[in-house]
Amino acid sequence: MKFNRLSDLIAQHQLQGKRVFIRADLNVPQDAAGNITEDTRVRASVPAIRQALDAGAAVMVTSHLGRPTEGEFKPEDSLAPIAKRLAELLGQPVELRQNWVDGVEVAPGQVVLLENCRVNKGEKKNSDELAQKIAKLCDIYVNDAFGTAHRAEATTHGIAKFAPIACAGPLLAAELDALGKALNQPARPLVAIVAGSKVSSKLTILKALADKVDNLIVGGGIANTFLLASGLKIGKSLAEPDLVEEAKAIIDMMAKRGASVPIPVDVVCAKEFSPTATAQVKDVADVADDDLILDIGPKTAATLAAQIAQAGTVVWNGPVGVFEFDQFGEGTKTLALAIANSKAFSIAGGGDTLAAIAKYKITDKIGYISTGGGAFLEFLEGKTLPAVEILLQRATG
């Protein structure tokens, strides 16, 4: 993928004295008192801001936070806690500016945070009028918010049409490089793990990947639907019987080109869904009518771990069992450690996946951890993300 990069513009000395507008993703969780409870996204936004400041630019940063009503600013929508945290991380003042659409005063070497962009009328609808006004504020527009790349909004898409120069910041560029490497030119075998409670929410991803991958590992409720498709009983486990034909079609589609959807040979069951439920390992043929399947079994996990060990590329979205309860976490743990120890290039994304990576302490063993939930999934589906598409159109040279 060819797009302008902030790093290239800096190398060409294009930022000195210029006004730079950075769209970051600073949408962080807060407690009832407005304190930031987890600041990963704020810390991840620092390199782009730091690079622009060091290159002599006057820097404006904005982000959405929560789901404000357009045109009606409320105190809880304010980026004030983020301005405070950014100032600490950057080691310099970060002023928060209200009502900024019609003009912003900022000097080279200074950084200002522009209040919640989703309060502006026309942001969500990607209004050209709003986007043109915002574009006039800057010489260079930097999109560094992969988490919102699947949405066409005024600060993620519209402004990129009208700004004199539009480029990707380091976070967005790294994300696109990693995803492109995993899906467009993967080292093979390419193994995808797609797990979760519902086939319906990930059916398009399963279909898109069925064309590309060598092994498509399914887990969670999705695996139960595939077990049904293979003529096996699943007791009272979570599944979607109306999607059995779709699951069969995916199995057939992959078999035709010598690829596979590995169906579990053993599972971990319980009689109830609870943190204290007793776990029982069973062969898939022995699942009783009152059983709930809550994890893959050890034989299945070992087979899948061996496939991962041989992989050239692993794409991971979703835990394969109810890993929050330790007795149903062994499958996810086994695959997580297999990915960590594999020589494959691995890319992981999605909230539950990130929680599993943190639980099993393998963060530094994953090739790339994606920060964007919805955007990551849409990229896996093969969709073109609007905020990326416009940067590709604006590429120069």
N, C-alpha and C positions, 0 to 999 in steps of 0.2 A: 504493500500500500504506500502510495506516494502522497505525502502531505508536508506542509511547512512545519518546521519544528522550532520551538523557542531556542533550543541549543544552537541551531544553525544561524538564526538571526543574531544571537549573541556573538558567535564566532565571526560573523561578518560586521561586527561593531554597529549594528543597526538600532540599538536601544538608547544610546547616549542622548539624554535630554528629551527623550520621547515620552508620550503619555501612553501607558500600557494598562489595558483593562483585562483583568484576569477573572474568568468565571470558575470559581472553585466549588467543591462540594463540601460545605461546612455544616451539613445537616446532621448534627450530633445529638445523642440522647441527653436529656436533662432531667433532674429531679423536680419535685414540686416547687422548690425554692428557686429554680432556674439555674442550679449549678450543673456544669457539664459532668456527666457520669462516665463517659468514655470518649477520649479525645483523639482516637486514631486518625480520623479524617482531617482534623485541624493540623496534626503533626505532618500528615501526608501532603498538605497543601504548602508547607513551608519552603521546600526547595524551589518551586517556581517563583515565589515571591522574592526569596533571597537572591536568586539568579538575576531577576529583573532589577532589583535594587542595586546589586553589585555592578550591574552593567550601566548604571547611571540613569535609570528610568524613573519617571514619576509614576507611582503604582496605585491603581485602584483595584480593589478586590470586592466581589460580591458573591452571594450564594442564596439559595432558598433555605428556609428552616421551617419544618413542620408544614402545616397546610393552612396558611392564612387566607382570609377572604380578600380578594383583590379590591383595592381602593379603601380598605378599612383597617388601618394599622392598630394593633393592640399590643400592650406591653409584652405579653408572652411571645409575640412574634419577633421580638427584637434580637439582633445579633450582638447585643452588648456583652454578654458573657464570652462570646467568641472573640470579640475585639480585645478583651482583657487577656484571654489565653494566648492569642496571636502575639500580643505585645511581649508577653513573657518568653515565648518561644523565639521571637525574632530579636529580642533584646533592644527594642526601640519602641517609641510610642506608636499606637495604631488608633487614630481618631475614627469615631463612628459618625458617618454623615447621613442625615435624613434627607428626604425630598431631593434626590440627586439627579434626576433624569434631565433637568434643564441646564445643568452645569456643575462642575466640580473643580474646586481649586486644590491643586496638589503640585508640589515642587519636586524636582529630581532628587532622589534619595529619600523621599517621604513616601509612606504607605498609608492609605486611608481605606476603611472598610465601609462599603456602601450598604445601607440597611436592606433587609430582606427583599430580594428582587421579586418575589412572588406577590408582594403587596401592590406592585405597579399594575395598573389596569392594562390588560392586553398581553401580559407576560405568558400566561398559559396558552392563549390562542395564537401566540407567535405573531402578534400584530406588527405589520411592516412599519406603521407610523411610529410605534414605540421603539422598534429595533433601529430605525434610522436615527432617532434622537440619541439613543445610547451609543450608536456607532460614531456619532459626532464628538463624543467625549474623548475618543482615543485615536492614536496613530496606529497602534497594534493591538489586536484582540487575541487573547490567549484562552483557549478552552482547556482546562485541566480537571474537568469534572466528568470522569467516565460514568459514574453512577447515574447521571442524567442524560447520557448520550443517546438513549433510546427515545427521548422526548424532543419534539421540535417546539422550542419555546423561544421567546425573544432574546434571552441571554445565552442560549445554547446553540441556536440556529440562525434566527433572524439577523442578529448583529454580525454574524460571520459573513453574511451576504454583502453587507454594506460597509464594514470596516475597511480602511485602506489596505491593511494586511491582516490575515487571519491565520493562526497557527495553533499547534497542539503543544501543551505544556508537558513537562517530563513525566507526570503521572499518566496522562492520557496516552502519550507516545509509547510508554513502556507497556501499557495494557494492550494497545493495538499490535505492537510488535510480538508480544507473547501469544495473543490469541491467533494472530496470523501464522505464527510459527507452528502452533499446535494444530490448526485446522487446514491451512492452505498448503503448507509444505511440511507435513509431519514426517518425522523419522518413524518407520514402521517396525513392528506392528503397532497400530494405533488402538489403544484400549480406552473406551469411555465407560465411566461408572455413572449411571443416572438412577438415582434412588429418591424415594419420597413417598408420601402417602397416596398420591393420586396419579394415575396414568393420564387422566384427562388434561391436567395442567401441564404435562410434559410430553404429550403425544406428538406434537409437532417437532419437538427436539428429538424424540426417539426416531421419528421418521427421517428427519434430516441426517441424523448420525448413522442410521442404518445404511445409508448410501456410501458412507465414508470410512467407517471404522472396521477393524478386523475382529474385535470382540466387543460386544455391547453388554456390559454387566448391569443387570437390573437388581434393585433392592427395595426393601420396604413394601408398602402396599402395591407398588408397581410390580414387584416380583410375584406377589400373590396372584395378580391378574394373569401373568405369564404362566404360572403354575396351572391355573384353571385352563388356560389355552392349550396346555400340554396334557390335559385330561386327568389332572391330579386333584385330590381333595384338599381343601384348605380350612376345613372346620368353620369356625365363626370369624375368621380373619378378615381384616379390612381388604376389600378388593372392589373392582368395578366390572361385574359380569357382562354389562352391556358393551364393554370394550374388548371382549375376548377375541372377536373376529379381527379387530385391528391388531391385537397382539400376535395372532396367528399370521397375519399378513406380513408383519415385521420379521417374524422368525423365518418365513418362507423367502422373503426378499433377500435376507442376509445369506440364507443357505444356498440360494442360487449362485451367489458369487464366492462361495467357499468361506464365508464369514459366519460367526455364530452368536447366539444369545445363550450363554451358559445358564441352564436351568438348575436351581439348587437340588442336590441329592439328599441333603439333610437340613433340618431346621431346628430352631430353638423355640419351644412352645410354652405357653402358660395357660391357666384356666381363667385368668383375669388380667386386666391391664392395670398394674399398680407397682410402685417401687418395691413392694415386699413380696410380689408374686414369685412363686417357685418356678425356676426354669427347668425345662426338660428337653434334652436333645433327642430328636426322633428322625428316622429315615422318612423321606417325604411320603412314602406309601403308608406309613403308620399314623398319620395325623388323624386325630379323632374329631367327631362332630362338634365337641365343645372346646376344641383347642383354638387358641389364638397364636398365630405365627408372629413372633416379635424379633427374630434375628435369623441370619443364615447359620447353618451348623458348622462344626469344625472341619468336616471333610470338604464341604463346599468352599469354605474360607481358604483352606490349604490349596485347593485346585486353582482358585481365583488368584491367590497370592503368587502361585507359580507362573500364571499367565502375565501378571503384572511384572514379575522379575524379568521376563523375556521381552517386555515392551520397549518400544523406542520412544513412544509418547503416551502419556496418560492424561485424560481430561476427567476431572472428578467433580460431580455435582450431586451431593446428597449422601447421608449415612445409610448403610444397608440394614440397620436395625435400630431399636429404641435405645441408642447408646447412652442416653441420660440415666438409664437404670443399668448399673454395672453388669448385672447378670444377663442383660441383652445387648451388651456392648462389644463382646468378643469379636464378632464378625467385622464390625467397623474398625476395631482396633487392629486386627490382623491385616486388613487391607491398607489401613493408614500406614502401618509400619512397613508393609511391602512397598508402598509408594515411596516412603522415606528412604528405603534402602536400595531402591531401583536406580539403575543408571539412566532411566528414561527422563526426558524432559516432561515435567508434570505441571499442570495448571489446574487450580482448584478455585471454586467460587460458590457463593450461596451461603446464607447465614448459618444454617445447621452444619454445613461442611466446615466453615471457619471455627465453629464451636468445637467440633471434633478434633480439628488440627490443634487447637489450643489445649484441649483436654489431654491429648496424647503427646503433647510437647514436641511437635515435629515441624513447627513453623519454618525453621531455617533449613529444612530438608525438602521443602516443596519448591519447585522451580519458579513458579509465579503464583501468587495469591491474588485473585481478582477482587477489586473493591466494589464492583457494581453488581448488585443482585439481578435486577430485571434486565439490565444492559448485557450482562454476561449470558443470561439465558437466551436473549434474543440473538446475540451473536452466534451462539451454538446452533440456533435454529436456522442460521444462514440468512437472517434478515439484515438488510443494510440499515445501520443506525443513522437517523437523520443528522445528528450533530457531527458524525464522522463523514457522512456523504458530502456535506457542504465544505468541510476542510479538504476533501479530495478534489472537489471542484475548484477550490481556491489555490491549489498547489501551483507554485511557480518554478520556472527553471527546468 
